[in-house]
């Protein structure tokens, strides 16, 4: 926003930016960041402050550092004389990890902490196991907070300078 645009001496520019909290970015929630069990275990151990329950943190770290999983694959392939084909692959993974855990952190810089439920999405390929952290709740909260903060700023602009036309895209 430009203020006093007609006066070259008192003209000013107001710029605002809503930025993610660096720790939220480091966790890689909903970003596609890939973690091995050991990497994620060490990272969570060093970021214990973002867990409301210390015991939950310690159990999660222990599960990641001593990761075990039963992986069952079922392959069904067939070709028949008349041209019919079957090609099915099913994989079932049972592991010692909880399906989700909760962290307490701000999503955006300067805003209060939010309670975020995070799911571990496993990717198993042979002996290689990796995880991606997903949180539909964080995505919804992120969008709500973004809209709320922008609306608050627009209201402040309207109070200060009601003559300014505000166009939302």
PASEBA-1860 file (N, C-alpha, C; in nm, 3 decimals):
! residues 169
1> XXXXXXXX> 0.085/-0.116/0.000/0.000/0.000/0.000/0.090/0.124/0.000 ~ 0.055/0.219/-0.080/0.130/0.344/-0.087/0.050/0.453/-0.018 ~ 0.118/0.527/0.071/0.051/0.636/0.141/0.102/0.769/0.086 ~ 0.015/0.868/0.085/0.049/1.003/0.037/0.114/0.997/-0.101 ~ 0.055/0.925/-0.192/0.118/0.906/-0.322/0.128/1.035/-0.403 ~ 0.046/1.136/-0.370/0.050/1.262/-0.444/0.164/1.353/-0.396 ~ 0.215/1.329/-0.275/0.321/1.414/-0.218/0.454/1.338/-0.222 ~ 0.543/1.386/-0.306/0.671/1.319/-0.326/0.756/1.313/-0.199
9> XXXXXXXX> 0.740/1.409/-0.110/0.824/1.415/0.010/0.773/1.327/0.125 ~ 0.642/1.308/0.133/0.589/1.228/0.243/0.531/1.095/0.197 ~ 0.557/1.061/0.072/0.507/0.934/0.020/0.571/0.819/0.096 ~ 0.492/0.719/0.123/0.543/0.602/0.194/0.481/0.475/0.140 ~ 0.543/0.367/0.173/0.496/0.237/0.125/0.484/0.144/0.246 ~ 0.370/0.080/0.258/0.348/-0.015/0.366/0.341/-0.154/0.303 ~ 0.429/-0.242/0.349/0.434/-0.378/0.295/0.425/-0.475/0.412 ~ 0.344/-0.578/0.396/0.331/-0.679/0.500/0.352/-0.817/0.440
17> XXXXXXXX> 0.401/-0.906/0.524/0.425/-1.042/0.476/0.394/-1.139/0.589 ~ 0.319/-1.240/0.557/0.287/-1.345/0.652/0.382/-1.461/0.623 ~ 0.469/-1.491/0.720/0.573/-1.593/0.698/0.553/-1.711/0.792 ~ 0.586/-1.830/0.742/0.580/-1.949/0.825/0.682/-1.941/0.938 ~ 0.646/-2.003/1.052/0.741/-2.016/1.161/0.852/-2.110/1.113 ~ 0.979/-2.076/1.135/1.089/-2.161/1.086/1.083/-2.306/1.137 ~ 1.037/-2.327/1.260/1.029/-2.464/1.313/0.920/-2.543/1.241 ~ 0.809/-2.478/1.205/0.705/-2.546/1.130/0.761/-2.593/0.996
25> XXXXXXXX> 0.841/-2.509/0.934/0.904/-2.545/0.806/1.004/-2.658/0.827 ~ 1.081/-2.653/0.936/1.180/-2.758/0.965/1.115/-2.895/0.982 ~ 0.999/-2.900/1.046/0.929/-3.027/1.063/0.887/-3.084/0.928 ~ 0.867/-3.000/0.830/0.832/-3.047/0.696/0.689/-3.100/0.685 ~ 0.602/-3.053/0.772/0.463/-3.101/0.772/0.394/-3.053/0.644 ~ 0.333/-3.145/0.573/0.259/-3.119/0.447/0.348/-3.064/0.335 ~ 0.478/-3.079/0.348/0.568/-3.026/0.245/0.628/-3.135/0.156 ~ 0.606/-3.260/0.192/0.663/-3.370/0.115/0.805/-3.405/0.157
33> XXXXXXXX> 0.854/-3.344/0.264/0.988/-3.375/0.314/0.992/-3.521/0.359 ~ 1.094/-3.593/0.315/1.106/-3.737/0.342/1.208/-3.760/0.455 ~ 1.167/-3.841/0.553/1.251/-3.873/0.668/1.274/-4.024/0.675 ~ 1.394/-4.066/0.712/1.414/-4.205/0.750/1.374/-4.216/0.897 ~ 1.348/-4.337/0.947/1.309/-4.350/1.088/1.413/-4.290/1.184 ~ 1.541/-4.313/1.158/1.646/-4.261/1.246/1.652/-4.108/1.240 ~ 1.647/-4.051/1.120/1.651/-3.905/1.106/1.534/-3.840/1.181 ~ 1.415/-3.895/1.161/1.297/-3.839/1.226/1.305/-3.857/1.378
41> XXXXXXXX> 1.355/-3.971/1.422/1.370/-3.995/1.566/1.464/-3.895/1.630 ~ 1.579/-3.871/1.569/1.675/-3.774/1.623/1.619/-3.632/1.619 ~ 1.551/-3.598/1.511/1.493/-3.464/1.498/1.388/-3.441/1.606 ~ 1.301/-3.538/1.627/1.195/-3.524/1.727/1.254/-3.520/1.869 ~ 1.361/-3.596/1.889/1.428/-3.594/2.019/1.483/-3.455/2.050 ~ 1.542/-3.391/1.951/1.601/-3.258/1.970/1.496/-3.147/1.973 ~ 1.372/-3.179/1.935/1.266/-3.078/1.935/1.155/-3.116/2.032 ~ 1.195/-3.167/2.145/1.103/-3.210/2.251/1.016/-3.095/2.300
49> XXXXXXXX> 1.065/-2.973/2.292/0.992/-2.856/2.342/0.858/-2.836/2.272 ~ 0.841/-2.894/2.153/0.717/-2.875/2.078/0.611/-2.982/2.108 ~ 0.639/-3.066/2.206/0.544/-3.168/2.248/0.487/-3.129/2.384 ~ 0.355/-3.128/2.394/0.291/-3.094/2.522/0.317/-3.204/2.624 ~ 0.326/-3.328/2.577/0.346/-3.443/2.665/0.484/-3.503/2.641 ~ 0.570/-3.490/2.740/0.708/-3.540/2.726/0.713/-3.691/2.707 ~ 0.620/-3.762/2.772/0.617/-3.909/2.758/0.582/-3.949/2.615 ~ 0.490/-3.876/2.551/0.455/-3.905/2.412/0.579/-3.886/2.324
57> XXXXXXXX> 0.655/-3.782/2.351/0.777/-3.756/2.275/0.876/-3.871/2.293 ~ 0.898/-3.913/2.416/0.995/-4.019/2.443/0.952/-4.152/2.379 ~ 0.822/-4.184/2.384/0.772/-4.307/2.321/0.789/-4.302/2.170 ~ 0.761/-4.186/2.111/0.775/-4.172/1.966/0.921/-4.185/1.923 ~ 1.011/-4.121/1.998/1.154/-4.130/1.966/1.200/-4.275/1.978 ~ 1.158/-4.343/2.084/1.197/-4.484/2.103/1.144/-4.571/1.989 ~ 1.019/-4.547/1.947/0.960/-4.624/1.837/1.035/-4.601/1.707 ~ 1.075/-4.478/1.683/1.147/-4.446/1.559/1.290/-4.502/1.559
65> XXXXXXXX> 1.357/-4.491/1.673/1.495/-4.537/1.681/1.503/-4.690/1.681 ~ 1.395/-4.757/1.722/1.388/-4.904/1.722/1.274/-4.948/1.631 ~ 1.271/-4.894/1.512/1.160/-4.916/1.421/1.151/-5.061/1.378 ~ 1.031/-5.119/1.390/1.005/-5.254/1.340/0.875/-5.251/1.262 ~ 0.870/-5.332/1.158/0.749/-5.340/1.076/0.738/-5.477/1.014 ~ 0.616/-5.525/1.004/0.586/-5.647/0.930/0.528/-5.603/0.797 ~ 0.593/-5.643/0.688/0.547/-5.605/0.555/0.508/-5.733/0.482 ~ 0.383/-5.739/0.443/0.332/-5.855/0.369/0.291/-5.810/0.230
73> XXXXXXXX> 0.349/-5.876/0.131/0.316/-5.846/-0.008/0.241/-5.962/-0.070 ~ 0.143/-5.930/-0.151/0.071/-6.033/-0.224/0.069/-5.992/-0.371 ~ 0.124/-6.078/-0.454/0.131/-6.050/-0.597/0.049/-6.155/-0.669 ~ -0.035/-6.109/-0.760/-0.120/-6.200/-0.838/-0.109/-6.160/-0.984 ~ -0.040/-6.242/-1.062/-0.024/-6.215/-1.205/-0.066/-6.338/-1.283 ~ -0.146/-6.315/-1.383/-0.190/-6.427/-1.466/-0.220/-6.377/-1.607 ~ -0.192/-6.463/-1.704/-0.226/-6.438/-1.843/-0.295/-6.564/-1.893 ~ -0.412/-6.547/-1.953/-0.488/-6.662/-2.004/-0.482/-6.664/-2.156
81> XXXXXXXX> -0.514/-6.781/-2.212/-0.505/-6.801/-2.356/-0.593/-6.705/-2.435 ~ -0.708/-6.667/-2.379/-0.800/-6.580/-2.451/-0.761/-6.432/-2.443 ~ -0.649/-6.399/-2.377/-0.602/-6.262/-2.369/-0.632/-6.192/-2.237 ~ -0.706/-6.257/-2.146/-0.735/-6.197/-2.016/-0.606/-6.185/-1.935 ~ -0.593/-6.075/-1.865/-0.475/-6.053/-1.780/-0.517/-6.013/-1.640 ~ -0.437/-6.053/-1.543/-0.454/-6.011/-1.404/-0.317/-5.966/-1.356 ~ -0.312/-5.849/-1.296/-0.186/-5.798/-1.239/-0.221/-5.719/-1.114 ~ -0.218/-5.785/-0.998/-0.254/-5.723/-0.871/-0.135/-5.725/-0.776
89> XXXXXXXX> -0.122/-5.619/-0.700/-0.019/-5.610/-0.597/-0.082/-5.550/-0.473 ~ -0.071/-5.618/-0.361/-0.124/-5.567/-0.235/-0.012/-5.571/-0.131 ~ -0.002/-5.465/-0.052/0.101/-5.458/0.051/0.036/-5.413/0.181 ~ 0.064/-5.487/0.288/0.012/-5.454/0.420/0.131/-5.430/0.511 ~ 0.133/-5.313/0.577/0.243/-5.278/0.667/0.187/-5.258/0.807 ~ 0.239/-5.332/0.902/0.205/-5.314/1.044/0.334/-5.277/1.116 ~ 0.334/-5.160/1.182/0.457/-5.116/1.248/0.432/-5.080/1.393 ~ 0.541/-5.050/1.463/0.533/-5.014/1.604/0.507/-4.864/1.624
97> XXXXXXXX> 0.489/-4.788/1.517/0.466/-4.644/1.529/0.319/-4.613/1.555 ~ 0.293/-4.509/1.635/0.155/-4.464/1.648/0.110/-4.401/1.516 ~ -0.020/-4.404/1.489/-0.070/-4.349/1.363/-0.051/-4.198/1.357 ~ -0.053/-4.132/1.474/-0.036/-3.987/1.475/0.023/-3.944/1.609 ~ 0.071/-3.820/1.612/0.119/-3.758/1.734/0.083/-3.610/1.729 ~ 0.091/-3.543/1.843/0.049/-3.403/1.851/0.168/-3.315/1.888 ~ 0.185/-3.207/1.812/0.287/-3.107/1.843/0.217/-2.975/1.873 ~ 0.287/-2.891/1.949/0.235/-2.760/1.988/0.334/-2.656/1.937
105> XXXXXXXX> 0.296/-2.586/1.828/0.387/-2.486/1.771/0.308/-2.384/1.691 ~ 0.365/-2.265/1.676/0.300/-2.166/1.591/0.322/-2.202/1.444 ~ 0.221/-2.179/1.361/0.236/-2.205/1.218/0.300/-2.084/1.151 ~ 0.257/-1.964/1.192/0.312/-1.841/1.135/0.394/-1.767/1.239 ~ 0.495/-1.695/1.196/0.577/-1.613/1.284/0.489/-1.512/1.356 ~ 0.515/-1.497/1.486/0.446/-1.395/1.564/0.307/-1.431/1.612 ~ 0.258/-1.548/1.578/0.125/-1.590/1.623/0.140/-1.695/1.733 ~ 0.036/-1.715/1.813/0.046/-1.814/1.922/0.053/-1.957/1.869
113> XXXXXXXX> 0.096/-2.046/1.957/0.109/-2.187/1.921/-0.028/-2.250/1.896 ~ -0.027/-2.347/1.807/-0.146/-2.424/1.773/-0.117/-2.571/1.806 ~ -0.218/-2.643/1.847/-0.205/-2.786/1.867/-0.230/-2.854/1.732 ~ -0.130/-2.926/1.684/-0.135/-2.985/1.550/-0.120/-3.137/1.560 ~ -0.221/-3.208/1.509/-0.211/-3.354/1.503/-0.141/-3.390/1.373 ~ -0.032/-3.466/1.384/0.051/-3.501/1.269/0.047/-3.652/1.247 ~ 0.021/-3.691/1.123/0.018/-3.833/1.087/0.148/-3.870/1.018 ~ 0.197/-3.991/1.045/0.316/-4.041/0.976/0.269/-4.126/0.859
121> XXXXXXXX> 0.308/-4.088/0.741/0.272/-4.161/0.619/0.395/-4.239/0.576 ~ 0.387/-4.372/0.586/0.503/-4.457/0.556/0.511/-4.490/0.408 ~ 0.633/-4.492/0.358/0.662/-4.536/0.222/0.761/-4.651/0.234 ~ 0.718/-4.772/0.196/0.802/-4.890/0.208/0.835/-4.942/0.069 ~ 0.965/-4.958/0.045/1.011/-5.010/-0.083/1.122/-5.111/-0.054 ~ 1.086/-5.237/-0.048/1.185/-5.339/-0.012/1.227/-5.321/0.134 ~ 1.356/-5.301/0.155/1.409/-5.280/0.290/1.413/-5.133/0.329 ~ 1.387/-5.047/0.234/1.391/-4.902/0.259/1.257/-4.852/0.312
129> XXXXXXXX> 1.262/-4.780/0.423/1.142/-4.721/0.482/1.166/-4.573/0.500 ~ 1.067/-4.493/0.460/1.076/-4.350/0.481/0.938/-4.299/0.521 ~ 0.937/-4.180/0.579/0.812/-4.121/0.627/0.796/-3.980/0.574 ~ 0.670/-3.945/0.556/0.631/-3.808/0.523/0.532/-3.768/0.632 ~ 0.545/-3.644/0.684/0.455/-3.597/0.788/0.339/-3.520/0.724 ~ 0.218/-3.564/0.755/0.098/-3.502/0.699/0.006/-3.456/0.811 ~ -0.063/-3.344/0.787/-0.160/-3.297/0.885/-0.271/-3.219/0.815 ~ -0.384/-3.287/0.791/-0.498/-3.215/0.734/-0.545/-3.102/0.827
137> XXXXXXXX> -0.535/-3.123/0.958/-0.574/-3.020/1.055/-0.487/-2.897/1.045 ~ -0.356/-2.918/1.025/-0.265/-2.804/1.011/-0.297/-2.726/0.884 ~ -0.333/-2.796/0.778/-0.367/-2.729/0.653/-0.491/-2.641/0.672 ~ -0.593/-2.694/0.739/-0.715/-2.617/0.764/-0.686/-2.498/0.856 ~ -0.608/-2.522/0.962/-0.572/-2.414/1.054/-0.491/-2.307/0.983 ~ -0.399/-2.349/0.899/-0.315/-2.257/0.823/-0.402/-2.163/0.739 ~ -0.498/-2.218/0.668/-0.583/-2.136/0.583/-0.673/-2.044/0.665 ~ -0.726/-2.094/0.777/-0.810/-2.011/0.864/-0.730/-1.895/0.923
145> XXXXXXXX> -0.609/-1.925/0.973/-0.525/-1.821/1.032/-0.484/-1.717/0.928 ~ -0.447/-1.764/0.811/-0.407/-1.672/0.704/-0.520/-1.575/0.672 ~ -0.640/-1.628/0.655/-0.756/-1.543/0.624/-0.786/-1.447/0.739 ~ -0.777/-1.496/0.863/-0.805/-1.413/0.980/-0.705/-1.297/0.990 ~ -0.577/-1.326/0.973/-0.474/-1.223/0.984/-0.492/-1.118/0.874 ~ -0.519/-1.162/0.753/-0.538/-1.068/0.642/-0.662/-0.982/0.667 ~ -0.770/-1.042/0.714/-0.892/-0.966/0.743/-0.869/-0.863/0.853 ~ -0.792/-0.901/0.958/-0.761/-0.806/1.065/-0.682/-0.686/1.012
153> XXXXXXXX> -0.587/-0.712/0.924/-0.507/-0.603/0.867/-0.593/-0.513/0.779 ~ -0.683/-0.573/0.702/-0.772/-0.493/0.617/-0.864/-0.405/0.702 ~ -0.912/-0.457/0.814/-0.997/-0.377/0.904/-0.920/-0.258/0.959 ~ -0.794/-0.278/0.995/-0.711/-0.168/1.045/-0.691/-0.062/0.938 ~ -0.672/-0.105/0.814/-0.656/-0.010/0.704/-0.786/0.068/0.685 ~ -0.899/0.000/0.691/-1.030/0.066/0.675/-1.054/0.169/0.785 ~ -1.009/0.139/0.908/-1.026/0.234/1.020/-0.939/0.358/1.000 ~ -0.817/0.338/0.956/-0.724/0.450/0.939/-0.760/0.534/0.817
161> XXXXXXXX> -0.791/0.469/0.708/-0.816/0.540/0.583/-0.937/0.480/0.512 ~ -1.058/0.518/0.553/-1.178/0.459/0.493/-1.197/0.496/0.345 ~ -1.126/0.599/0.299/-1.141/0.641/0.160/-1.065/0.553/0.062 ~ -0.979/0.464/0.113/-0.901/0.377/0.025/-0.989/0.262/-0.021 ~ -0.993/0.241/-0.151/-1.066/0.128/-0.206/-0.981/0.002/-0.190 ~ -1.041/-0.099/-0.130/-0.969/-0.225/-0.109/-1.026/-0.328/-0.204 ~ -0.939/-0.383/-0.285/-0.979/-0.484/-0.383/-0.914/-0.615/-0.344 ~ -0.997/-0.714/-0.315/-0.944/-0.847/-0.279/-0.952/-0.936/-0.402
169> X> -0.843/-1.006/-0.427/-0.838/-1.096/-0.543/-0.838/-1.239/-0.496
END
